[in-house]
Amino acid sequence: MPGCCEHDTCASNAGPKVDPIWRRCLWIALVVNATMFTVEIAAGFAAISSALQADALDFLGDSANYAISLFVVGMGLAVRSRTAFFKGATLLALGLWVVGSAGWRVVTGGAAPHADVMGVVGFVALIANAGVALMLFRFRRGDSDMRSVWICSRNDAIGNVAVMLAALGVFGTGTLWPDLIVAVSMAALGISGGSTIMRQALSEMRATKRGAMVAAE
């Protein structure tokens, strides 16, 4: 419609030109996270570690998020913001699940995790996530979908350092408490990141709705 894109929001609803570097980064991040989920979930159960299991769930959630981002890349802001809201809600839900799981272990009791397995797997995961986070650093100021990808990668790298610290704590104390404390801390980071993504996505959805109403007048 002539004159439609005189409105900034209307223009932003059009599918943007897709940066091939962004698409390539998403594919690499997807492969890395899917691989690390498989490794960490197996190690988490073998080591009886809530922190490793929480980190593995992060890898799973991120794999799904990257796949969704690849699907919507190039679509309008309205679609991408709704997708980002869903991803933020997923991140928040995973965080709440980890908190509940840690609470269950406190109530029921349990053996201390295997610190050596936690340390080694945490270090491998840190290398993987740090590489992905550095690769995506240039996109951290983008829209809510791009920002959600960056936040997930950043949170994972921080979480891997926390897992390694938990391994040291378990080794030093011989108890499960360092593992549980780190698992809950990682969950809090996920809840915070999910809330941030959802707030920005809601703001973008409201902006596109106002733009559509103005364009229709």
C-alpha positions in Angstrom: 0.0 0.0 0.0 1.5 3.4 -1.0 2.8 5.3 2.0 2.6 2.2 4.4 6.3 2.2 5.2 6.3 5.8 6.2 5.5 4.3 9.5 8.7 2.8 11.1 6.9 -0.1 12.8 5.2 -1.0 9.5 8.6 -1.1 7.9 10.0 -3.2 10.6 7.2 -5.8 10.1 8.6 -6.6 6.7 11.0 -9.5 6.5 14.5 -8.1 7.0 17.4 -9.0 4.8 18.9 -12.1 6.2 22.6 -11.9 7.3 24.2 -15.1 6.0 26.7 -14.9 8.9 23.8 -14.9 11.4 22.3 -18.0 9.7 25.6 -19.8 9.7 26.2 -19.0 13.3 22.8 -20.4 14.2 23.5 -23.7 12.5 26.9 -24.0 14.2 25.3 -23.2 17.6 22.5 -25.7 17.0 25.0 -28.6 16.2 27.2 -27.7 19.2 24.3 -27.5 21.7 22.6 -30.7 20.4 25.8 -32.6 20.8 26.6 -31.2 24.3 23.0 -32.0 25.4 23.6 -35.7 24.6 27.0 -35.7 26.4 25.8 -33.8 29.5 22.5 -35.6 30.1 24.3 -38.9 30.1 27.1 -37.6 32.4 24.5 -35.9 34.7 22.8 -39.1 35.4 26.0 -41.1 35.7 27.5 -38.6 38.1 24.2 -38.1 40.1 24.6 -34.3 39.5 21.7 -31.9 39.5 24.0 -29.2 38.2 25.0 -31.2 35.1 21.4 -32.2 34.5 20.3 -28.6 34.7 23.1 -27.6 32.3 22.0 -30.4 29.9 18.4 -29.1 29.9 19.8 -25.7 29.0 21.6 -27.3 26.0 18.3 -29.0 25.0 16.3 -25.7 25.3 19.0 -23.8 23.4 19.0 -26.4 20.6 15.2 -26.0 20.2 15.6 -22.2 20.4 18.3 -22.1 17.7 16.2 -24.4 15.5 13.2 -22.0 15.9 15.4 -19.0 15.2 16.5 -20.6 11.9 12.9 -21.2 11.0 11.8 -17.6 11.5 14.9 -15.8 10.3 13.9 -13.4 7.6 10.3 -13.2 8.7 8.7 -10.0 10.0 9.2 -8.6 13.5 5.7 -9.7 14.6 6.6 -13.4 14.0 10.1 -13.1 15.5 8.9 -11.4 18.6 6.2 -14.0 19.3 8.8 -16.7 18.8 11.2 -14.9 21.2 8.3 -14.7 23.8 7.9 -18.5 23.5 11.6 -19.1 23.9 11.7 -16.8 27.0 8.8 -18.7 28.5 10.6 -22.0 27.8 13.7 -20.8 29.5 11.8 -19.6 32.5 9.9 -23.0 32.7 13.2 -24.9 32.6 14.5 -22.8 35.5 11.5 -23.5 37.6 11.8 -27.2 36.9 15.4 -27.2 38.1 14.4 -25.5 41.3 11.7 -28.1 41.9 14.1 -30.9 41.2 16.7 -29.6 43.6 14.1 -29.1 46.3 13.0 -32.8 45.8 16.6 -33.9 46.3 16.8 -31.9 49.5 13.6 -33.5 50.9 14.5 -37.1 49.9 18.3 -36.9 50.4 20.8 -38.5 48.2 24.5 -39.4 47.6 27.1 -36.8 46.7 27.8 -36.5 43.0 31.0 -37.6 41.3 33.1 -34.5 41.4 35.6 -35.8 38.8 32.9 -36.3 36.1 31.4 -33.0 36.9 34.7 -31.2 36.5 35.7 -32.8 33.2 32.3 -32.5 31.5 31.8 -28.9 32.8 35.2 -27.9 31.3 34.3 -29.4 27.9 30.9 -27.7 28.0 32.6 -24.4 28.9 34.8 -24.5 25.8 31.8 -25.3 23.6 29.6 -22.5 25.0 32.4 -19.9 25.2 33.0 -20.5 21.5 29.3 -20.1 20.6 29.0 -17.0 22.9 32.0 -15.3 21.2 30.6 -16.2 17.8 27.2 -14.6 18.6 28.6 -11.6 20.5 28.2 -9.3 17.5 24.4 -9.9 17.5 23.7 -9.2 21.2 22.1 -5.8 20.4 19.6 -7.1 17.9 15.9 -7.7 18.2 14.4 -9.9 20.9 15.0 -13.0 18.8 18.7 -12.3 18.3 19.0 -11.1 21.9 17.4 -14.4 23.2 20.0 -16.4 21.3 22.8 -14.3 22.8 21.4 -14.5 26.3 21.0 -18.3 26.1 24.7 -18.7 25.0 25.9 -16.3 27.7 24.0 -18.0 30.4 25.3 -21.4 29.4 28.9 -20.2 29.5 28.3 -18.8 33.0 26.6 -22.0 34.0 29.6 -24.1 32.9 31.9 -22.2 35.2 29.4 -22.7 38.0 29.3 -26.5 37.4 33.1 -26.6 37.7 33.0 -24.6 40.9 30.3 -27.1 42.2 32.6 -29.9 41.3 35.3 -28.4 43.5 32.8 -27.9 46.3 31.6 -31.5 46.1 35.2 -32.7 46.1 36.1 -30.6 49.1 33.0 -31.3 51.2 32.0 -34.7 50.1 28.3 -33.6 50.2 25.7 -32.8 47.6 25.1 -29.2 48.7 27.5 -27.4 46.3 25.8 -29.3 43.4 22.3 -28.2 44.6 23.3 -24.6 45.2 24.8 -24.3 41.8 21.8 -26.0 40.1 19.5 -23.5 41.8 21.7 -20.5 40.9 21.7 -21.6 37.3 17.9 -21.9 37.4 17.7 -18.4 38.8 19.8 -17.2 35.8 17.5 -18.9 33.4 14.4 -17.4 35.1 16.0 -14.0 34.9 17.0 -14.4 31.3 13.6 -15.7 30.3 11.9 -12.8 31.9 14.1 -10.3 30.1 13.4 -11.9 26.7 9.7 -12.0 27.4 9.5 -8.3 28.4 11.3 -7.2 25.2 9.2 -9.5 23.0 6.0 -8.1 24.6 7.2 -4.6 23.9 7.9 -5.4 20.2 4.5 -7.1 19.9 2.8 -4.0 21.2 4.8 -1.8 18.9 3.9 -3.9 15.8 0.2 -3.9 16.8 0.2 -0.1 17.1 2.0 0.2 13.7 -0.6 -2.1 12.1 -3.5 0.0 13.6 -1.9 3.2 12.3 -1.3 1.8 8.8 -5.0 0.7 8.6 -6.3 4.2 9.3 
